[in-house]
Amino acid sequence: MDESSFDFRGLAEERLTDLLNDFSDALEALTEGRSVAVSPYWIEVECVEGRELYDVLYEGEAPKVGRDARLRMVRLMDRCPSWDTDLSGLPDQVEVGGTVQDLALSVGYAWWQTRQRHHVGCLVFAFPDRRGWLPVSACDESTGESMTERVFFLGDAPALLEFRRALFAREGVTEPDFFDRAREAFPELIFASSLSFRKFDGSYSEMRDWVVCVLSVVHDHFADALTRHAGQPHAVQAELGHFGLDLSPESPNTRSKSGAMKQRDVKHDGEIYRCEWHGKKERHRNRVHFSLPDPRLDGRILIGIFVDHLDT
C-alpha cells in the first residue's frame, strides 16, 4: 500500500468521495484470497496541509468526504496486516521516477524486497502518473550507494495480472513452478495436466517467455475477438496478429483427416476438448494448442497441448 499517494489536496467532497470508493473497490478486490500489507504508520500521512489521514478518515475533519465512503475505507484498511518494520536495511527515504517522496515507507519496503529478488506491487490512491513499472531509488545500507530498482504500481485489481506476468522473467520462474504461477496470472485459462515444456523442441528457458506471451493474448483477447467477428477464423487471426503472434485454427486440409484431428483432442476432468486453435513460435515447430471458450469450463479456455508439431 503506497501511503504516500494519499494526496487529497484540491479535491472537492464529491470527487474525493468517488476516488475513495474507487480505491476501496480495488482494495476489496485485491484482498479476496490474498493479503495487502500496510505500513503501521499509514494513518499518520499528511493528506492535506496540516491534516493527517486519521483526522480526515476517522474524525471526519476537512477536507470533507462522504461518510459511507470514509467508513468503508477505514474498515478495509484496518483489516490489512502490517509489514515487518524490523527488517534490516529498510530505507528512510525513496525517490520515485526521480522525485523524492516523504513518508513513502511502503515504497521503501517494496524497493527492499525487490533488492532481495522478491517483487512487491504497490497499490496507489488516485495518482495517475504512478502506474506500472517505475524506477525507485534509495540508499543501500550495505554499500552506502543509491540503488535503483523497478517497482510495480497499480491502481486497480486487473493490473495485478500484468504484475504477475512480468514476474516470470523478472524472478526467473523455474519450470516446476511455472503452472502454479500461471494459474494466478491467467485465471480464465485452464491448464491440462499433460502439459510439459519438454514436449517442445527447445529448452524451458528458450520457450518460457514466448509461452507467457501466447497465454496473455489468449487470456485477454481471444474470446472477445471470437465474439466480435462471429467466430470467423481469418478475422480473428488478423486481429490477434496485431499482438505480434501467429494464432490460427487448423487448415481445411488438416481438418479433413480424422486421425490428425484426434491428436488435437485433450481429456480433462473426464471430458474431451478439441484444441485446434494454436500459437506458432516458428513455421514448422513449437505450438501451444487451446480450445474455444467452453461452457463446461464456465466459459474458460483449455490450454491443452504443448508440442513441437502435430501431424497435418
C-alpha positions in Angstrom: 0.0 0.0 0.0 1.6 3.2 -1.1 0.6 5.6 1.7 2.5 8.4 0.1 -0.1 8.5 -2.7 -2.9 9.7 -0.4 -2.9 13.3 -1.6 -6.3 14.9 -1.1 -5.3 18.5 -1.9 -7.6 20.3 -4.3 -10.3 17.6 -4.3 -13.9 18.7 -3.7 -16.1 16.4 -1.5 -17.9 14.7 -4.3 -14.7 14.0 -6.3 -12.8 12.8 -3.2 -15.7 10.5 -2.3 -15.7 9.0 -5.7 -11.9 8.4 -5.5 -12.1 6.8 -2.1 -14.8 4.5 -3.4 -12.6 3.6 -6.4 -9.7 2.9 -4.1 -11.8 0.8 -1.8 -13.2 -1.2 -4.8 -9.6 -2.0 -5.7 -8.5 -2.9 -2.2 -11.5 -5.1 -1.6 -10.9 -7.0 -4.8 -7.2 -7.4 -4.1 -7.8 -8.8 -0.6 -10.1 -11.6 -1.8 -7.9 -14.6 -1.2 -4.7 -12.7 -0.5 -3.4 -10.1 1.9 -2.4 -6.5 1.3 0.1 -5.2 3.8 0.3 -1.6 5.1 2.8 0.4 7.0 1.8 0.6 10.6 2.2 4.4 10.2 -0.1 4.9 7.3 -2.7 6.8 9.2 -0.1 9.5 10.1 0.5 10.5 6.5 -0.4 14.2 5.8 -3.0 14.1 3.1 -3.5 17.9 3.0 -1.7 20.8 4.7 -1.9 20.3 8.4 -4.2 17.2 8.2 -3.3 13.6 8.7 -5.3 10.7 7.3 -6.5 10.0 10.8 -8.1 13.4 11.0 -10.0 13.0 7.7 -11.0 9.4 7.8 -11.6 8.7 11.5 -12.6 12.1 12.8 -14.4 13.4 9.7 -12.4 16.7 9.5 -11.9 18.7 6.4 -11.5 18.0 3.6 -14.9 16.5 3.8 -15.7 13.2 2.2 -18.9 11.1 2.1 -19.4 9.3 5.4 -20.1 5.8 3.8 -17.0 6.0 1.6 -14.9 7.2 4.5 -16.0 4.4 6.9 -15.8 1.7 4.2 -12.1 2.6 3.5 -11.3 2.7 7.2 -12.9 -0.8 7.7 -10.9 -2.2 4.8 -7.6 -0.6 5.8 -8.0 -1.7 9.4 -8.2 -5.3 8.2 -4.8 -5.1 6.4 -1.8 -6.6 8.3 1.3 -4.5 8.8 4.5 -5.4 7.1 7.6 -6.1 9.2 9.3 -2.8 10.1 12.2 -4.5 11.8 13.8 -5.7 8.6 17.4 -4.6 8.4 18.2 -2.1 5.7 14.8 -0.6 5.1 15.3 2.9 3.6 14.0 6.0 5.3 13.5 7.9 2.0 13.0 7.0 -1.6 12.8 8.6 -5.0 10.0 7.6 -7.4 10.8 8.4 -11.0 13.4 10.9 -9.8 11.2 12.7 -7.3 11.9 12.5 -3.6 8.9 11.1 -1.6 8.3 11.9 2.0 6.9 9.1 4.3 6.8 6.6 1.4 7.7 3.8 3.8 5.8 1.1 1.9 7.5 2.0 -1.4 10.8 1.7 0.5 9.6 -1.8 1.7 8.8 -2.8 -1.9 12.2 -1.5 -3.0 13.9 -3.5 -0.3 12.0 -6.7 -1.2 13.0 -6.2 -4.9 16.6 -5.9 -3.8 16.1 -9.4 -2.4 14.6 -10.5 -5.8 11.1 -10.8 -4.4 8.9 -8.3 -6.1 6.1 -6.5 -4.3 3.5 -4.4 -6.1 2.2 -1.1 -4.5 -1.5 -0.2 -4.6 -1.8 3.6 -5.1 -4.6 6.1 -4.5 -5.6 8.5 -7.3 -2.1 9.1 -8.6 -2.5 8.7 -12.4 1.2 9.2 -13.2 2.2 6.4 -10.8 1.3 3.3 -12.7 3.2 0.3 -14.0 6.9 -0.4 -13.5 8.7 2.7 -12.3 12.3 3.3 -11.1 12.6 3.6 -7.3 15.9 4.7 -5.8 17.1 4.5 -2.3 20.3 4.2 -0.3 21.6 0.7 0.1 22.7 0.4 3.7 25.3 -2.2 2.9 27.2 -0.1 0.4 26.0 3.5 1.2 25.2 4.0 -2.5 21.9 4.9 -4.1 20.5 1.9 -5.9 17.6 1.9 -8.4 15.0 -0.9 -8.7 11.8 -1.0 -10.7 8.7 -1.3 -8.6 5.2 -2.0 -9.9 2.4 0.4 -9.0 -1.2 -0.4 -9.6 -4.5 1.4 -9.2 -6.9 -1.4 -9.7 -7.2 -5.2 -9.3 -6.9 -6.1 -13.0 -3.4 -4.6 -13.1 -2.3 -7.4 -10.8 -2.3 -9.7 -13.8 0.2 -7.5 -15.6 2.4 -7.6 -12.5 2.2 -11.4 -12.1 3.0 -12.0 -15.8 6.1 -9.8 -15.6 7.4 -11.9 -12.7 8.1 -14.9 -14.9 11.1 -13.1 -16.4 11.9 -10.7 -13.5 12.0 -13.5 -10.9 13.2 -16.2 -13.3 10.3 -18.5 -12.5 11.5 -22.1 -12.9 9.8 -24.9 -14.7 8.5 -26.7 -11.6 6.8 -23.5 -10.5 5.5 -22.4 -13.9 2.0 -23.8 -13.9 1.2 -22.7 -10.3 2.2 -19.2 -11.2 0.4 -19.4 -14.5 -2.9 -20.2 -12.8 -2.6 -16.9 -10.9 -1.5 -14.9 -13.9 -4.2 -16.3 -16.2 -7.3 -17.1 -14.2 -9.6 -17.5 -17.2 -7.4 -20.3 -18.6 -7.4 -24.0 -17.6 -4.2 -25.9 -17.9 -4.3 -29.6 -18.9 -2.3 -31.9 -16.6 -0.5 -33.4 -19.5 1.3 -30.1 -20.4 5.0 -30.2 -20.4 7.7 -27.9 -21.7 9.7 -31.0 -22.5 7.4 -31.6 -25.5 8.7 -28.5 -27.2 11.7 -28.5 -29.5 13.7 -26.2 -27.2 14.6 -25.7 -23.6 12.3 -24.3 -20.9 14.4 -21.1 -20.8 14.1 -20.7 -24.6 10.3 -21.2 -24.6 9.0 -19.7 -21.3 8.7 -16.0 -22.3 7.1 -16.8 -25.7 4.6 -19.1 -23.9 3.7 -16.3 -21.5 3.1 -14.0 -24.4 0.7 -16.6 -26.1 -1.1 -17.2 -22.8 -1.5 -13.4 -22.3 -3.1 -12.8 -25.7 -5.4 -15.9 -25.5 -6.5 -14.9 -22.0 -7.1 -11.2 -22.7 -8.3 -11.2 -26.3 -9.3 -14.5 -27.8 -12.8 -14.8 -26.5 -13.6 -11.1 -27.3 -12.2 -11.5 -30.8 -14.4 -14.6 -31.4 -17.5 -12.7 -30.4 -16.6 -9.5 -32.3 -16.0 -11.5 -35.5 -18.8 -14.1 -35.1 -16.1 -16.8 -35.0 -14.8 -16.1 -38.5 -11.2 -17.6 -38.3 -9.5 -15.2 -40.7 -10.8 -12.1 -39.0 -9.9 -13.5 -35.5 -6.5 -14.4 -36.7 -5.9 -11.0 -38.2 -7.0 -9.2 -35.0 -4.8 -11.3 -32.8 -1.9 -10.9 -35.2 -1.7 -7.2 -34.1 -0.1 -8.5 -30.9 2.8 -9.9 -32.8 1.8 -13.6 -32.6 0.7 -16.1 -35.1 -2.6 -17.7 -33.8 -4.8 -19.7 -36.0 -7.1 -22.8 -36.3 -6.0 -25.9 -38.3 -6.2 -25.7 -42.1 -9.0 -27.3 -44.0 -6.5 -30.0 -45.2 -5.7 -31.0 -41.6 -9.4 -30.9 -40.6 -10.2 -33.3 -43.3 -8.1 -36.0 -41.6 -9.8 -37.6 -38.7 -6.6 -39.2 -37.4 -4.8 -35.9 -37.3 -7.7 -34.1 -35.7 -7.9 -36.7 -32.9 -4.4 -35.6 -31.9 -5.9 -32.2 -31.0 -8.3 -33.8 -28.6 -7.4 -33.4 -24.9 -9.1 -35.2 -22.0 -9.7 -33.0 -18.9 -11.8 -34.0 -15.9 -13.3 -36.8 -17.9 -14.4 -34.6 -20.8 -12.8 -34.3 -24.3 -11.9 -30.9 -25.6 -10.7 -30.2 -29.2 -7.7 -27.9 -29.1 -7.2 -27.0 -32.8 -6.5 -23.3 -32.3 -2.8 -22.8 -31.7 0.0 -20.4 -31.5 3.1 -21.0 -33.6 6.5 -19.9 -32.5 8.1 -20.9 -35.8 6.6 -22.0 -39.1 7.4 -25.7 -38.7 7.9 -26.2 -34.9 6.6 -25.4 -31.4 2.9 -25.0 -30.9 0.6 -24.1 -28.0 -2.9 -25.6 -28.7 -6.0 -24.4 -27.0 -9.8 -24.8 -27.1 -12.6 -22.5 -27.8 -14.2 -20.9 -24.7 -16.4 -23.8 -23.4 -19.5 -23.8 -21.2 -18.2 -27.0 -19.5 -15.4 -24.8 -18.2 -17.7 -21.9 -17.3 -16.6 -20.1 -20.5 -12.9 -20.5 -19.9 -10.3 -21.8 -22.4 -8.4 -25.0 -22.0 -4.7 -24.8 -22.8 -4.4 -28.4 -23.9 -1.1 -29.2 -25.8 2.5 -28.0 -25.8 4.2 -29.7 -28.7 6.9 -29.3 -31.3 4.4 -30.2 -34.1 1.4 -32.5 -34.6 0.6 -34.4 -37.8 -1.2 -32.3 -40.5 
